[in-house]
């Protein structure tokens, strides 16, 4: 059983696609895609345990800091670039979005939605920086330096003139509750976007 | 006779292959070299560790670096205090696990540890080859290694593995004989030397060639050795193998005695260390071999025939690659490994890359480091799993025992 956001992404990747998975973790998504859909490609990761896990399962993984950009990857060399739960930890998420859509026509991005109601309760009512399942760190040691909301990301995509092909939310382990579909910015804990350049 | 060279050690150190005995294979089919010359016949000295399985599918080739040789693991006698040069990674339970793999490690052509080289007898002239030994390249080595594989009945290596210059041989294997390599491990290497690399090699060569005892390479006939030249060459080489930090933490500015003596004798510990390394090397290594090996390094550039396009050069490769570099390696820094990785990605090959934190500079590839060991093991274990290699003493143990009877 994959993480909820990975399940959804799995469905969005076409058969036989060539993909780049930024912050691929232990390589579970790439392995599942390779085994079931004939998907090829590479994962980029900096976590040592993640890299080892990828190598152990035969997933091609490159030790690479995403803040260094994707300059070693050619234009349009992939069908899709996937980035799960890393956008908020980048120094310049906006530039990464440009890079992703230079390397591929389509990008899939997931990130913790800062406007999720539980986060709002933390900050709005109790006056503390939110700590939750999707944002488990304390304010002082969090790698998540660019938190944003479902709405913020949509806004950035509009500014960049990108087409939002699909959007979805994950709530804890279950995704797609009716309330989160209706009011994603409030009830979606994880934001999931599929964007394309026009 | 067991096909492994390893004999029982009365008290074999944990993780060691034990006492090993080298073999010599003779090849009488002429070998055409890249330089245009032909080597009519030659011998290769090699060691093996572990047991070749029934399918002959578990063989791992070890390619050595500049001053390396066939003795990669284990000991030559029970009194032997120093194990082979890559004992950290070859042995039972280690990354190249001899419980699963049959390891072949040879001394390259042109070497001075038992394979045909400058110190061998030249049948055409009746004298030692000396400086007349033909220039050998990485592709020549790989061609000669392929014949050794034929000789051992190994059609396809489960993995070809090498560090530094050894890594270049692994790259060459995947391009020249793609169907004969199931996995490739390239550690602390580079797809071609930089101007700085070549410059250091040239300093080393000049040190040797300008030694009055060099006699244009005919020193053996003058019953001498260009010791001073070799010593200098090794000293300069050694500086490039260590990182600034490693040297700093090992020696700092420590003096050998309490006071400065305002002279040119050894004063600092680092001087003493370098002189010792140089002295040891100058009596143990052949000068002509050193010249040849550094030229092989300089010449290696698979992209040269493809207009500088490394990805194009790597197009024939079929196997998954593991590329490893070390953060403080400034001889072949991580950026050079990354060049290779990027070319492999552009060529669409299966490749994984790890840049290991180590204070030890280029030499780190020889040593054990938890993260290095872990990723190396993970790659080799996956390779073994994919090739359905059983561990010795488990499942296919009986088959292994039969196969060992019929090995050359």
Interface residues (C-beta under 8 A of the other chain):
Chain A: X40 X42 X48 X51 X52 X54 X55 X56 X57 X58 X59 X60 X61 X62 X63 X64 X72 X73 X74 X77
Chain B: X320 X322 X338 X341 X342 X345 X346 X348 X350 X351 X352 X353 X354 X355 X371 X374 X375 X378 X379 X381 X382 X386
